[in-house]
């Protein structure tokens, strides 16, 4: 039977969990042990005076049962004679909007509940917008708790009109409004005489007949997840058919090469064709260089390939998205570097220009969810921090690297030494600039080609447009990291003296140059010592509230975890510290 994935969503305490529980109960889809457990739980922790509390069938977390709310996404499977279902019960609280996004990302339809007595709330609107954004085209508006209002047709009509006016701007194919009481089971499975004025479907009837909007039709798309080569006689591409039907003899393309499907291999034998959702191994007639993350596509209609996009972003992390900060994005089976241009906070949604550090095969999210969506990962922790939906590619995807004749190796040979970024980080007043100047003086006297990038100096020109917010600090270091990388390409030893408070940006600077071309120097000066020195009077201003976002006072400093050099400036003079850095550069083979 056909499978329908749908979500229930809406504001807090609108009855989502109760509705699902009632749906399972009325459809006679509960096993005896589940029903016995529900009866026991209803007596012990229920909210209906010992009567069956259907929300307890879904609200599994202890915190949910104690508070009477849904926190996590709960999935339930059930089936009727007409269709199979997977339902995701998603949270109503605003702080759990990210969990709602998770549940909606695979759904084909949505049941949006609202309390008839409260009407259309801000969270109702938010969930409707997210459902539209995530490509859900079919909506059932369940106008719940009408039993508390005498099953008033006037109330129902007013709510329906208010929601329809708001939803007119959203991209829904159809909206069906159902008057109901989840607690009493009115119009959930069977039609009720309590609403004689309503002649539409019950909720279950709608679920059994609504169009399944899965993106199954169109040109074939096969995502390569593994190059299967058990021996020298066999080479196949294992993965999943994302869209369309892949057939033996089909002409497909990947990586700019075209071939035909020779075999479609499974554990049960070869297939003549593989429909959407099939996990198979494809053997091509020609030796095509494809790897994990590539897409075998219908040759006549290939997907696009680009590295810059307009995309909708949903931010899922307590630490906000910082423009210019380097993250990772996982799209399909490939992980690439990722940056965005706008700031977003937890649960915010925005349209942004995003950039990947490598071209990827893609299609717009509205056309293909699999090739049009990605998750954003923190580079240091690998935690999922955001999700994105691609709208379209941007023109910058046409940029290519220009080949040059005089390269880095030629410059290194001319200079007679290896290049390197010597990155000095520490609090204001730690002595970074003094030590960097002494190091450069020693290297210059020894005939090395150097350049010093100082935090204050570059703010007079290159970074004069930046302030000292977290976002500006990220952009400040991003620009300097790019400049330092260019100078390494020129064959120079680059001394960089910046507070650079965040580990993520220091990691970005390291990643931009080659192995053994980066030396992080932690100028380790305790805050109280730096504050006592205070050569520019900045700490005094910050303490008086005259200088906002000052590192160490009201803006954090993340100490290096594994620097190549640590300088304890309470025990070393600037001259001695500079000698330690030069000695370390010699051991690294730089000078």
Secondary structure, DSSP 4 states (H G I P E B T S, - for coil): --EEEEEEEESTTSSHHHHHHHHHHHTT---HHHHHHHHHHHHHH-SSTTS--GGGGT--SHHHHHHTS--S-EEEEEE-SS-EEEEEE---SGGGHHHHHHHHTT-SEEEEEEETTT-S-HHHHHHHHHHHHTT--EEEEEEE-GGGGTT-HHHHHHHHHHHHHHHTTS--SEEEEEE-BTTTTBTTSS--GGGTT--S--HHHHHHHSPP-----SS-EEEEEEEEEEETTEEEEEEEEEES-EETT-EEEETTEEEEEEEEE-TT---SEE-TT-EEEEEESS-----TT-EEEEGGGPPEEEEEEEEEEEE-SSSPB-TT--EEEEETTEEEEEEESS-B-TT-EEEEEEEEEEEEEE--TTT-HHHHEEEEE-TTT--EEEEEEEEEE-GGGG--PPP-SS-HHHHHHHHTS--EEEEEE--TTSSHHHHHHHHHHHHHHTT--EEEEEHHHHTTTTTTT--SSHHHHHHHHHHHHHHHHHHHHTT-EEEEE-----HHHHHHHHHTS-TT-EEEEEEE--HHHHHHH-TTSHHHHHHTTSS-S-BTTTB-----SS-SEEEETTTS-HHHHHHHHHHHHHHTT--
